[in-house]
Amino acid sequence: MLRITRKAPDSSRLTLILEGNIASDWVSVLEKECLNAMEETPVVRLDFSEVTSLDRRGVELLRRLQKAGVQIVHASSVIKGLLGE
């Protein structure tokens, strides 16, 4: 399961706070949410402080999102390693 909470401190940026697993069908849910967020504001951040796991599809999505300019914050060293950081 993946819970996504939106936090917009101002109109120029939006943080999506993620809780749970980025795996299976939840990858598609996150992708849609990110695409919507990218249309709304110039800066989109994903807060990974409560992410517990990723599957291969999740890693692939996050790499694509990073290339599109989405920022990933508060990721564990394991997740950073999976993303090649």
Secondary structure, 3 states (H helix, E strand, C coil): CEEEEEEEEECCEEEEEEEEEECCCHHHHHHHHHHHHHHHCCEEEEEEEEEEEECHHHHHHHHHHHHCCCEEECCCHHHHHHCCC
